[in-house]
Amino acid sequence: MELFNYSDDKVEPQKGDILISEPFLADPNFVRTVILLCEHNDDGSFGFVLNKPAQIKINELIEGVENREDDIYIGGPVQQNTLQFIHRNDGLIEGGAEIKEGIFWGGSFEQMLTMMDSNLIKASDIKFFIGYSGWASGQLKSELEVNSWIISRNVNIEQIFDTDDKSLWKEVLNTMGGKYKIVANFPVDPRLN
């Protein structure tokens, strides 16, 4: 029995949207995850999981970054041998691609390192990811049709960069209101309820 049809809102995903995993999604890569969708077009989609911290800090991964212990997140199961980053504030790092107003993906890696070394960029203004989440053409649409994901366009920059990892999934659903406030309180394992 289906309690909620998340796709009943008929929202077509677009760049800058937030994907929230449905509460009982069985894929271990995406349990209770919140993903920033960085690209969505006919060729496919990709984004970064915002709330799945890795077991390593930036100073352990990048040589020469001694004075920073920024968190690194597991952006998804694809190409986990790559390091990507998003940041906020226009013009903070040259060459960043705007995902959504005030949120940028990538840019000059050397400039970012220099800014970090000089403490010109705060840990709260940048997020690092190992790997990414990707969907082939039509794959995300299929997953939305079977209610694997909930789409939100109402998430603000502060939620993306400032909300605690453990509470982000629940907070984003609560922000959506209505039936999503109920979904936010579903237990991880309904058998334990």
Secondary structure, DSSP 8 states (H G I E B T S, - for coil): --S--GGGG-----TT-EEEE-TT---TTSTT-EEEEEEEETTEEEEEESS-EEEEEHHHHSTT--S---EEEE--SEEEEEEEEEEESTTSSTT-EEEETTEEE---HHHHHHHHHTT-S-GGGEEEEEEEEEEETTHHHHHHHTT-EEEES---HHHHHHS-HHHHHHHHHHHH-THHHHHHT--SSGGG-
